[in-house]
Amino acid sequence: MKWPHYVLFAVVLAFGHITAGSAGPPDSVTIDRQLRPPHLDPTRTASASTAEVTHLNVFQGLTRINRHGEVKPCLATAWRVSDDGRELLLRLRKGVRFHDGSHFDSEVVRYSLNRLLDPEAGNPQRQLYQAIERVETAGPYRVRLHLRYPDSLLPFRLGLAAAVIVHPDSVHSNLTAPVGTGPYRVMPWDGGAVELQRFDGYWGDQPPMRRATFTFTANRLELENSLSEGRVDLHSDVSPLPIHVQLALRGDYEVLKGESEGEVILAMNHANPALADRRVRRAISHAIDKDELLSIYRGVSPTPIGSHFSPRHPAYIDLTGRYPYDPQRARELLADAGYADGLSLTLRLPPPIYAERGGLHIASNLEAVGINITVERLSWGEWLEQVFQDANYDLTLVSHVEPMDIGIYARRDYYFNYDNPEFRALWRQVQRTQETAARDALLARAQRMLADDAVNVFLYMKPQHSIHRRGLRGVWRDAPIPAIVVEDLYWE
Amino acid sequence: MAVATIGAVALALNAFSEYRNTVSSLAQEKTEGLMAANLLQQQAESLVASGAMLLLANSQLQRREAMFEIQDRVEWIGRLTTELYALRPSARQLADIRHNRGQLQENLSTLDRLVAQRIELWNRVRNSETPSPAVLRRLGEVESRLADVLQENRALSRHLEVAVAYHVAAIREEMRQTVKALNADVVRHERWLMIAAAVVMVVLVLIVTFVQYSVVGRLTRMQRVMRLPRPTPQDIVIRGHDEIASMGLAVRRYVERITANERRITQMNEELQFHATRDALTGLHNRRHFEHALYETFERDPAAPLCLAMIDIDHFKEVNDTHGHDTGDRVLIHVAEQMRYLLPESMYLARYGGEEFAVLASGLSPEHTRSLLERLRRQLAAQPVHVGDDTVELTISVGIAPRLPGGDAARTLKAADESLYAAKRAGRNRTVIRPLRADDQETTQ
């Protein structure tokens, strides 16, 4: 009898029709970040929001920094420093292709690094690579870097988002349609959520996640709602979010208490005549009650800092007692500086939760010593443009997530408008000193100089409390660099 | 059949696809709309709580905190309204929500300003031992203004809630209607599927019947014919012009060929049988067959009476010598013909050798046998044989022996032979019966 076969056929066909596209084992992940990246080219912005989405997912550098902050091979498989430290010879990986099929070789590397060093190309982290004098190809898969002075940190810096390798053919469209060598390619982007799709031609092992979606929720209430309704699999920074404790208790989320390399500072614009006065800056440093400020974190005590330097670095010196909370001293200093009758400043806050919540305390602290504060909330794009780029602000609260970035104070064009020839000279000396003890001593001087100058109010190291759905594995606990490495993620 | 089945499958697939679209629309647009509307409602309600927080703020920090929250809510409400508008562009009431939200935002800003003033005035009151009447009066004014703004705030909030709740209800109703329509669709498609299944069933039964009649039945009939021990071509009925008919035709030809072959073989067997038992010249039984029949007769019934006669043509050698062998053969044929003609059919006749013949007469007495053979002898003697121009006179000598008491075939045969010699010795052209002798009995014992 043929009937059952036909029935079976129809049933199978119909069933197949319905179930087509239904999920097998989960192989996609939704990652939420608070800050929407201004664009997707990490070589063109200092905003970590771009690196978090693209670095190591879409773009890769010659080296990579792993979850423990160690330098590992990436597009370079090995490297050697010459005896005099003035040459870095890198052997490149073969068989690497960009997402558009272009080949990766020493010419591409030379182009990329030259572009990194070119002031016209607009890489905001260009200063980190000043040691490189010249890039030379030494065969199709060998590159030799001639250095102005030995720089032991260079392999580490080549693993940062600013130094990712780009191809000359796609470099101009990388802002909106990035093309890299990483395990994921970016689906057409309309400026909203970023969809990453596994790249079949990837040189390494195929990662477990087929698809990753980065969503961006600036509104704290909306973020809390998304998390509690389970629309987000991973949010890498929820530390100051009151709801994360409840979510972890509820059982469907896990919280990883990690640390970042981000120094949270109250940045001051030295171009403001009042803030150009060290007495005013010191007054502000004394006016802020750090203990009260840190109460925005629940169940965690972030490490306070006294300068722009990570306590995890061996050269760190403890300057946290340099400006104890002393409103009276603050008022005196202000009076000294001629602001006894008050001073009006604007505090422009970027959207991160620590900045908004911390900003409230800082505004109150400053008002308490007679500074009239106007609080303004900016979107991330506005902050990047108005504050970071145009230095149109008096005060702002932000975290500097690039590791070992004390060198920014040697940059006159930086948004602090801090102009101290002494510090610049010191920093040049730091860069030229390879001997560790001598170098650490110089770094200690640099930290102290910044603290003495009260360039900014150095507050604390930003905790990196990520929250992720139970069953998601491979999440980085700490954030030695700003990156959310999708390649490492998998569902249990 | 294929058309019916594909039709049914297509119907099912089409139905499934429709359900999928409807369910997707339910899951995406409607649910998202409902979610957005719900969130909107929730935020509108929470806005009242945030307003209360703002009102209760007794420090600038608390005020700003409340204001941040309000700003976040208002911003979100704005986006949710846009989202809802994108999903339900026709809804006119959304404009109301927008307008309402704007008013509420303005109202909350006023509230914020007033609260900030109140905090500042309070701080002044707290910090001075004797508050100036101007400050107190100002505080009173601010408080009364706050009460007004709060009244307005409550009205606006309620208005917003109601406007949003309208959408929640509307979307819920739309979803209910969609689900209802979906259910009706499912029922309708179920019915169609059942009809399609029934049609397929009926078509199937018809096909099976047709196949049974046109294929299976004919094959079974042919098989039955082929199982017969001797099928004849006429048994195989050919109908139609299809493959089965041509197969039947082939089988029938095959059967015809087999039957013809069989017939030929039987004929050949019969001829062979004939030649094996007959004398080629005279057509009488040959000696081997005669002896076989003789022994068989003896064994079958040892007591039954019988006679054995041996016949020899007298002077046959002379006939051969004088007239040639052909004439001799003609003479032999003539004698055989006469024997067949004159002797009863019950007698077993054979050419025993050269010119010698044998006769087995079962159930006849010696005298009866003799009278019959005597008639033969007289007839032959009276009628010369004409062969061409030759006329051959001939006579025969006959020796008869009855079955000897207890005697076997060989002795009886010998006895008949002896009688023949006796007849020859006595001058030929005569018949001699072997009389029973006293020692016949003894010899057998």
Interface residues (C-beta under 8 A of the other chain):
Chain A: K2 W3 Y6 F9 A10 L13 A14 H17 I18 N219 R220 L221 E222 N225 E356 L360 H361 A363 S364 E367 V375 R377
Chain B: T5 A8 V9 A12 L13 F16 S17 R20 L39 Q43 S59 Q60 L61 R64 E65 F68 E69 Q71 D72 R73 E75 W76 V200 M201 L204
